[in-house]
């Protein structure tokens, strides 16, 4: 059975937030949705009481947790993407002792996506340089790899 801290860590990583964002006062956007998802998972997967979960999410009242659980349950029925995300998080948080591995995979996926975006930006910059000045770009690339003679 995962702990509430493990749930908060995994959900924060999945939403690309900091754990502190889940316990803070931000009301809008991804932080609010992530907090609600984490509270709902905490209620479903830990068996903790609503007041205990509320204390672990910035000393929130038990009715706030209850409202978050209800909202997420209702939204899952209407939003397949959210339902799929929660199903994936639930599987990653399974009670088979794999929570730490799941958090590492989620972190690795975030790093991989960041690297992929950086690589795409570099490829776009190189392509633009070649389009502007093909010979000059070739000379700069050749100098960078130790010199190639293009003729």
N, CA, C and O of each residue as an XYZ file, in Angstrom:
604
protein
N       0.847     -1.174      0.000
C       0.000      0.000      0.000
C       0.898      1.244      0.000
O       1.773      1.376      0.855
N       0.683      2.146     -0.948
C       1.528      3.351     -1.014
C       1.205      4.303      0.138
O       0.123      4.256      0.723
N       2.151      5.148      0.440
C       1.927      6.193      1.439
C       1.399      7.447      0.736
O       1.491      7.577     -0.484
N       0.856      8.346      1.516
C       0.370      9.607      0.944
C       1.539     10.385      0.350
O       1.388     11.022     -0.691
N       2.700     10.342      0.995
C       3.873     11.038      0.448
C       4.279     10.454     -0.904
O       4.654     11.202     -1.806
N       4.212      9.144     -1.058
C       4.526      8.528     -2.350
C       3.514      8.950     -3.413
O       3.878      9.210     -4.560
N       2.260      9.016     -3.027
C       1.216      9.450     -3.959
C       1.466     10.893     -4.385
O       1.405     11.212     -5.572
N       1.750     11.765     -3.415
C       2.005     13.174     -3.745
C       3.219     13.308     -4.666
O       3.196     14.107     -5.603
N       4.267     12.543     -4.411
C       5.481     12.620     -5.225
C       5.202     12.185     -6.661
O       5.626     12.852     -7.604
N       4.497     11.082     -6.831
C       4.213     10.575     -8.169
C       3.262     11.502     -8.928
O       3.480     11.779    -10.108
N       2.225     11.974     -8.269
C       1.261     12.858     -8.928
C       1.938     14.173     -9.316
O       1.726     14.680    -10.417
N       2.747     14.722     -8.419
C       3.461     15.964     -8.733
C       4.364     15.766     -9.947
O       4.399     16.617    -10.835
N       5.087     14.666     -9.995
C       5.966     14.390    -11.141
C       5.143     14.243    -12.418
O       5.541     14.740    -13.472
N       4.008     13.571    -12.333
C       3.169     13.361    -13.510
C       2.615     14.677    -14.053
O       2.478     14.842    -15.265
N       2.301     15.600    -13.170
C       1.783     16.909    -13.583
C       2.899     17.939    -13.770
O       2.633     19.104    -14.067
N       4.141     17.506    -13.597
C       5.310     18.387    -13.707
C       5.228     19.569    -12.738
O       5.467     20.722    -13.100
N       4.883     19.237    -11.504
C       4.798     20.215    -10.433
C       5.741     19.803     -9.316
O       6.316     18.715     -9.340
N       5.890     20.680     -8.344
C       6.627     20.330     -7.127
C       5.625     19.794     -6.119
O       4.448     20.154     -6.152
N       6.089     18.937     -5.228
C       5.195     18.382     -4.206
C       4.567     19.509     -3.394
O       3.396     19.428     -3.025
N       5.335     20.555     -3.115
C       4.810     21.675     -2.331
C       3.619     22.338     -3.024
O       2.777     22.935     -2.353
N       3.533     22.245     -4.344
C       2.389     22.810     -5.069
C       1.089     22.087     -4.712
O       0.007     22.666     -4.808
N       1.197     20.830     -4.305
C      -0.002     20.066     -3.949
C      -0.523     20.434     -2.566
O      -1.690     20.190     -2.258
N       0.318     21.011     -1.743
C      -0.105     21.377     -0.394
C      -0.301     22.882     -0.251
O      -0.725     23.358      0.802
N       0.007     23.632     -1.311
C      -0.097     25.087     -1.262
C      -1.505     25.591     -1.487
O      -2.466     24.823     -1.516
N      -1.604     26.892     -1.644
C      -2.905     27.551     -1.752
C      -3.370     27.794     -3.177
O      -4.470     28.308     -3.381
N      -2.553     27.434     -4.178
C      -2.956     27.690     -5.569
C      -4.276     27.000     -5.864
O      -4.458     25.819     -5.565
N      -5.195     27.753     -6.454
C      -6.530     27.220     -6.704
C      -6.788     26.847     -8.148
O      -7.678     26.044     -8.423
N      -6.036     27.407     -9.071
C      -6.355     27.189    -10.469
C      -5.397     26.248    -11.162
O      -4.335     25.905    -10.642
N      -5.803     25.840    -12.350
C      -4.941     25.096    -13.254
C      -4.542     23.720    -12.785
O      -5.268     23.036    -12.063
N      -3.342     23.335    -13.228
C      -2.863     21.980    -12.986
C      -2.647     21.685    -11.503
O      -2.848     20.551    -11.070
N      -2.244     22.673    -10.726
C      -1.986     22.428     -9.306
C      -3.256     21.975     -8.598
O      -3.221     21.057     -7.779
N      -4.351     22.605     -8.905
C      -5.623     22.248     -8.273
C      -6.068     20.851     -8.711
O      -6.470     20.033     -7.883
N      -5.993     20.587    -10.003
C      -6.383     19.255    -10.483
C      -5.473     18.185     -9.904
O      -5.946     17.136     -9.467
N      -4.180     18.441     -9.899
C      -3.234     17.464     -9.359
C      -3.504     17.204     -7.879
O      -3.443     16.059     -7.432
N      -3.801     18.253     -7.120
C      -4.107     18.100     -5.696
C      -5.348     17.231     -5.517
O      -5.374     16.340     -4.668
N      -6.377     17.496     -6.323
C      -7.605     16.709     -6.227
C      -7.352     15.245     -6.582
O      -7.859     14.341     -5.918
N      -6.561     15.017     -7.641
C      -6.227     13.643     -8.035
C      -5.463     12.954     -6.907
O      -5.757     11.811     -6.558
N      -4.484     13.652     -6.340
C      -3.684     13.054     -5.269
C      -4.545     12.751     -4.041
O      -4.382     11.703     -3.416
N      -5.458     13.660     -3.691
C      -6.355     13.409     -2.547
C      -7.248     12.205     -2.819
O      -7.460     11.367     -1.942
N      -7.764     12.127     -4.033
C      -8.629     11.008     -4.395
C      -7.873      9.683     -4.335
O      -8.381      8.692     -3.810
N      -6.643      9.675     -4.882
C      -5.833      8.459     -4.818
C      -5.483      8.115     -3.378
O      -5.461      6.942     -3.006
N      -5.209      9.131     -2.568
C      -4.877      8.881     -1.160
C      -6.060      8.220     -0.454
O      -5.876      7.286      0.327
N      -7.258      8.695     -0.724
C      -8.443      8.100     -0.105
C      -8.660      6.674     -0.600
O      -8.979      5.780      0.183
N      -8.488      6.471     -1.884
C      -8.737      5.156     -2.478
C      -7.682      4.126     -2.103
O      -8.009      2.973     -1.822
N      -6.416      4.539     -2.097
C      -5.326      3.569     -1.977
C      -4.743      3.405     -0.578
O      -4.089      2.400     -0.300
N      -4.967      4.374      0.308
C      -4.313      4.273      1.623
C      -5.250      3.870      2.742
O      -4.806      3.320      3.750
N      -6.516      4.127      2.588
C      -7.433      3.833      3.680
C      -7.365      4.864      4.794
O      -8.001      4.685      5.832
N      -6.607      5.945      4.602
C      -6.547      7.012      5.601
C      -7.892      7.721      5.675
O      -8.645      7.740      4.701
N      -8.188      8.294      6.817
C      -9.426      9.051      6.984
C      -9.333     10.378      6.241
O      -8.243     10.848      5.917
N     -10.489     10.971      5.978
C     -10.520     12.276      5.322
C      -9.771     13.339      6.131
O      -9.014     14.115      5.548
N      -9.959     13.400      7.461
C      -9.197     14.389      8.238
C      -7.684     14.157      8.168
O      -6.915     15.117      8.107
N      -7.256     12.901      8.175
C      -5.816     12.608      8.099
C      -5.251     13.042      6.753
O      -4.162     13.613      6.688
N      -5.982     12.774      5.690
C      -5.532     13.184      4.355
C      -5.490     14.711      4.283
O      -4.535     15.278      3.752
N      -6.500     15.369      4.804
C      -6.532     16.828      4.810
C      -5.320     17.421      5.522
O      -4.749     18.405      5.054
N      -4.928     16.836      6.637
C      -3.744     17.320      7.355
C      -2.492     17.196      6.501
O      -1.616     18.058      6.559
N      -2.398     16.130      5.706
C      -1.218     15.890      4.878
C      -1.200     16.748      3.610
O      -0.195     16.791      2.900
N      -2.294     17.415      3.332
C      -2.381     18.302      2.173
C      -2.547     19.752      2.629
O      -3.448     20.453      2.168
N      -1.690     20.191      3.522
C      -1.696     21.588      3.930
C      -2.761     21.930      4.952
O      -3.287     23.043      4.958
N      -3.080     20.987      5.810
C      -4.052     21.203      6.895
C      -5.418     21.613      6.365
O      -6.057     22.530      6.881
N      -5.847     20.915      5.327
C      -7.172     21.185      4.769
C      -8.235     20.438      5.574
O      -7.971     19.405      6.190
N      -9.428     20.990      5.546
C     -10.559     20.395      6.240
C     -10.975     19.096      5.551
O     -10.769     18.934      4.348
N     -11.560     18.175      6.314
C     -11.976     16.891      5.731
C     -13.020     17.079      4.642
O     -13.100     16.262      3.725
N     -13.825     18.140      4.720
C     -14.833     18.359      3.686
C     -14.185     18.757      2.360
O     -14.742     18.498      1.293
N     -13.017     19.383      2.425
C     -12.275     19.729      1.210
C     -11.814     18.453      0.512
O     -11.903     18.337     -0.711
N     -11.324     17.505      1.294
C     -10.884     16.217      0.728
C     -12.084     15.488      0.147
O     -12.008     14.959     -0.962
N     -13.177     15.453      0.873
C     -14.391     14.773      0.417
C     -14.857     15.378     -0.907
O     -15.232     14.651     -1.827
N     -14.834     16.720     -1.002
C     -15.235     17.404     -2.227
C     -14.299     17.039     -3.384
O     -14.758     16.811     -4.503
N     -12.993     16.982     -3.121
C     -12.024     16.621     -4.168
C     -12.278     15.199     -4.670
O     -12.251     14.956     -5.877
N     -12.521     14.266     -3.762
C     -12.779     12.871     -4.132
C     -14.036     12.792     -4.996
O     -14.051     12.100     -6.014
N     -15.085     13.500     -4.590
C     -16.334     13.511     -5.366
C     -16.139     14.113     -6.754
O     -16.621     13.567     -7.747
N     -15.431     15.240     -6.820
C     -15.223     15.903     -8.113
C     -14.440     15.017     -9.073
O     -14.783     14.909    -10.251
N     -13.402     14.393     -8.572
C     -12.582     13.534     -9.438
C     -13.403     12.338     -9.905
O     -13.322     11.962    -11.074
N     -14.179     11.744     -9.033
C     -15.026     10.602     -9.433
C     -16.002     11.027    -10.533
O     -16.216     10.287    -11.493
N     -16.587     12.204    -10.395
C     -17.542     12.695    -11.391
C     -16.834     13.001    -12.715
O     -17.335     12.654    -13.784
N     -15.678     13.646    -12.642
C     -14.947     14.011    -13.859
C     -14.425     12.787    -14.600
O     -14.353     12.791    -15.829
N     -14.059     11.739    -13.863
C     -13.556     10.529    -14.526
C     -14.589      9.957    -15.483
O     -14.236      9.448    -16.546
N     -15.842     10.035    -15.119
C     -16.898      9.530    -15.983
C     -17.077     10.346    -17.245
O     -17.502      9.822    -18.276
N     -16.754     11.634    -17.168
C     -16.969     12.526    -18.304
C     -15.707     12.804    -19.105
O     -15.792     13.257    -20.246
N     -14.540     12.545    -18.531
C     -13.272     12.884    -19.181
C     -12.368     11.646    -19.283
O     -11.674     11.298    -18.328
N     -12.383     10.989    -20.443
C     -11.601      9.766    -20.603
C     -10.095      9.967    -20.373
O      -9.415      9.060    -19.891
N      -9.575     11.157    -20.718
C      -8.141     11.403    -20.521
C      -7.792     11.389    -19.035
O      -6.778     10.821    -18.629
N      -8.647     12.021    -18.230
C      -8.416     12.030    -16.781
C      -8.560     10.626    -16.222
O      -7.769     10.214    -15.373
N      -9.551      9.892    -16.682
C      -9.737      8.515    -16.207
C      -8.518      7.657    -16.541
O      -8.081      6.845    -15.726
N      -7.973      7.841    -17.747
C      -6.789      7.075    -18.147
C      -5.579      7.456    -17.297
O      -4.794      6.597    -16.897
N      -5.438      8.741    -17.029
C      -4.315      9.202    -16.198
C      -4.406      8.593    -14.800
O      -3.407      8.115    -14.262
N      -5.589      8.612    -14.220
C      -5.764      8.068    -12.871
C      -5.542      6.560    -12.866
O      -4.961      6.023    -11.923
N      -5.996      5.877    -13.905
C      -5.762      4.431    -14.000
C      -4.267      4.136    -14.090
O      -3.776      3.194    -13.467
N      -3.542      4.949    -14.871
C      -2.091      4.757    -14.994
C      -1.395      5.019    -13.662
O      -0.528      4.248    -13.249
N      -1.774      6.105    -12.993
C      -1.170      6.420    -11.695
C      -1.484      5.334    -10.678
O      -0.618      4.947     -9.892
N      -2.719      4.841    -10.689
C      -3.108      3.781     -9.763
C      -2.275      2.532    -10.007
O      -1.831      1.883     -9.060
N      -2.065      2.194    -11.270
C      -1.244      1.025    -11.593
C       0.196      1.232    -11.136
O       0.825      0.313    -10.611
N       0.712      2.436    -11.336
C       2.081      2.720    -10.903
C       2.216      2.671     -9.385
O       3.271      2.318     -8.857
N       1.149      3.024     -8.697
C       1.171      3.043     -7.236
C       0.710      1.722     -6.632
O       0.489      1.635     -5.425
N       0.566      0.705     -7.457
C       0.063     -0.582     -6.984
C       0.688     -1.022     -5.678
O       1.774     -0.572     -5.312
N       0.006     -1.889     -4.990
C       0.458     -2.300     -3.666
C       1.466     -3.440     -3.717
O       1.589     -4.200     -2.756
N       2.192     -3.567     -4.832
C       3.150     -4.654     -4.970
C       4.584     -4.226     -4.649
O       5.531     -4.925     -5.008
N       4.748     -3.092     -3.982
C       6.083     -2.654     -3.602
C       6.855     -1.976     -4.713
O       8.061     -1.767     -4.583
N       6.199     -1.633     -5.790
C       6.882     -1.050     -6.949
C       6.754      0.471     -7.004
O       7.058      1.072     -8.035
N       6.316      1.099     -5.928
C       6.073      2.538     -5.961
C       7.336      3.322     -6.269
O       7.301      4.253     -7.073
N       8.450      2.964     -5.646
C       9.694      3.692     -5.886
C      10.121      3.556     -7.341
O      10.547      4.534     -7.956
N      10.011      2.360     -7.893
C      10.338      2.146     -9.303
C       9.409      2.963    -10.189
O       9.846      3.536    -11.187
N       8.144      3.018     -9.834
C       7.182      3.792    -10.611
C       7.534      5.271    -10.589
O       7.451      5.946    -11.614
N       7.929      5.780     -9.420
C       8.308      7.198     -9.333
C       9.549      7.455    -10.174
O       9.650      8.494    -10.826
N      10.489      6.527    -10.166
C      11.696      6.685    -10.983
C      11.328      6.697    -12.466
O      11.869      7.491    -13.235
N      10.400      5.811    -12.870
C       9.968      5.791    -14.271
C       9.291      7.097    -14.650
O       9.524      7.626    -15.737
N       8.452      7.620    -13.759
C       7.763      8.885    -14.050
C       8.774     10.018    -14.182
O       8.652     10.864    -15.069
N       9.773     10.037    -13.298
C      10.820     11.051    -13.386
C      11.629     10.896    -14.652
O      11.967     11.887    -15.298
N      11.948      9.658    -15.018
C      12.715      9.402    -16.241
C      11.925      9.827    -17.472
O      12.496     10.359    -18.423
N      10.620      9.596    -17.459
C       9.785     10.004    -18.590
C       9.782     11.525    -18.737
O       9.814     12.043    -19.853
N       9.743     12.237    -17.613
C       9.769     13.698    -17.659
C      11.103     14.194    -18.211
O      11.137     15.127    -19.013
N      12.198     13.571    -17.781
C      13.524     13.946    -18.279
C      13.615     13.647    -19.772
O      14.129     14.458    -20.543
N      13.117     12.484    -20.176
C      13.156     12.100    -21.583
C      12.383     13.102    -22.442
O      12.841     13.473    -23.523
N      11.226     13.538    -21.971
C      10.434     14.508    -22.737
C      11.164     15.847    -22.834
O      11.134     16.493    -23.881
N      11.819     16.268    -21.751
C      12.584     17.514    -21.762
C      13.734     17.426    -22.755
O      13.975     18.364    -23.514
N      14.450     16.294    -22.752
C      15.560     16.111    -23.683
C      15.068     16.082    -25.124
O      15.707     16.640    -26.016
N      13.938     15.434    -25.348
C      13.370     15.367    -26.692
C      13.024     16.771    -27.196
O      13.264     17.087    -28.361
N      12.467     17.605    -26.335
C      12.122     18.971    -26.725
C      13.382     19.790    -27.009
O      13.417     20.569    -27.962
N      14.416     19.612    -26.181
C      15.673     20.341    -26.401
C      16.315     19.920    -27.722
O      16.815     20.762    -28.468
N      16.301     18.629    -28.009
C      16.859     18.133    -29.258
C      16.096     18.697    -30.455
O      16.704     19.094    -31.449
N      14.786     18.733    -30.364
C      13.976     19.284    -31.451
C      14.313     20.760    -31.677
O      14.362     21.214    -32.820
N      14.540     21.499    -30.611
C      14.901     22.914    -30.749
C      16.258     23.063    -31.433
O      16.442     23.939    -32.278
N      17.203     22.205    -31.064
C      18.529     22.256    -31.698
C      18.450     21.889    -33.180
O      19.082     22.538    -34.014
N      17.694     20.875    -33.505
C      17.538     20.477    -34.909
C      16.905     21.614    -35.700
O      17.315     21.884    -36.828
N      15.909     22.285    -35.123
C      15.271     23.411    -35.805
C      16.265     24.544    -36.041
O      16.261     25.167    -37.103
N      17.117     24.811    -35.051
C      18.119     25.873    -35.192
C      19.141     25.522    -36.272
O      19.525     26.382    -37.066
N      19.581     24.268    -36.305
C      20.548     23.833    -37.322
C      19.921     23.904    -38.713
O      20.557     24.358    -39.664
N      18.677     23.456    -38.826
C      17.979     23.501    -40.103
C      17.841     24.937    -40.598
O      18.029     25.207    -41.784
N      17.517     25.852    -39.700
C      17.388     27.262    -40.085
C      18.733     27.822    -40.528
O      18.795     28.585    -41.493
N      19.810     27.455    -39.838
C      21.148     27.929    -40.207
C      21.544     27.409    -41.589
O      22.118     28.146    -42.390
N      21.243     26.157    -41.865
C      21.566     25.579    -43.171
C      20.748     26.263    -44.267
O      21.263     26.534    -45.351
N      19.478     26.539    -43.982
C      18.633     27.215    -44.969
C      19.158     28.623    -45.292
O      19.086     29.066    -46.438
N      19.684     29.318    -44.279
C      20.193     30.683    -44.479
C      21.509     30.694    -45.246
O      21.693     31.492    -46.165
N      22.433     29.794    -44.860
C      23.791     29.829    -45.426
C      24.341     28.399    -45.450
O      25.052     28.005    -44.526
N      24.027     27.618    -46.485
C      24.424     26.208    -46.503
C      25.938     25.992    -46.385
O      26.377     25.139    -45.614
N      26.724     26.738    -47.124
C      28.176     26.539    -47.092
C      28.751     26.962    -45.743
O      29.574     26.254    -45.162
N      28.318     28.112    -45.253
C      28.796     28.582    -43.947
C      28.427     27.602    -42.840
O      29.243     27.325    -41.961
N      27.201     27.074    -42.874
C      26.772     26.111    -41.864
C      27.612     24.842    -41.945
O      27.993     24.281    -40.917
N      27.903     24.385    -43.172
C      28.729     23.199    -43.354
C      30.141     23.440    -42.816
O      30.723     22.565    -42.175
N      30.688     24.626    -43.079
C      32.021     24.956    -42.560
C      32.040     24.950    -41.035
O      32.972     24.421    -40.430
N      31.012     25.537    -40.406
C      30.955     25.572    -38.932
C      30.805     24.166    -38.359
O      31.434     23.843    -37.351
N      29.986     23.332    -38.983
C      29.830     21.953    -38.498
C      31.116     21.167    -38.681
O      31.486     20.381    -37.810
N      31.805     21.366    -39.803
C      33.068     20.669    -40.051
C      34.111     21.083    -39.022
O      34.862     20.246    -38.522
N      34.158     22.368    -38.706
C      35.107     22.839    -37.696
C      34.785     22.231    -36.336
O      35.690     21.919    -35.562
N      33.526     22.067    -36.051
C      33.117     21.514    -34.756
C      33.503     20.049    -34.600
O      33.750     19.593    -33.484
N      33.559     19.302    -35.709
C      33.907     17.876    -35.623
C      35.347     17.612    -36.006
O      35.747     16.456    -36.144
N      36.122     18.644    -36.176
C      37.540     18.422    -36.426
C      37.964     18.659    -37.854
O      39.093     18.335    -38.222
N      37.105     19.204    -38.652
C      37.478     19.592    -39.993
C      37.218     18.554    -41.051
O      37.780     17.459    -41.026
N      36.381     18.903    -41.957
C      36.116     18.103    -43.147
C      36.294     19.015    -44.340
O      35.905     20.181    -44.278
N      36.846     18.543    -45.382
C      37.048     19.361    -46.577
C      35.895     19.083    -47.533
O      35.719     17.952    -47.985
N      35.115     20.104    -47.838
C      33.989     19.920    -48.757
C      34.308     20.363    -50.164
O      33.415     20.429    -51.009
N      35.548     20.664    -50.429
C      35.898     20.817    -51.754
C      36.348     21.954    -52.430
O      36.614     21.894    -53.630
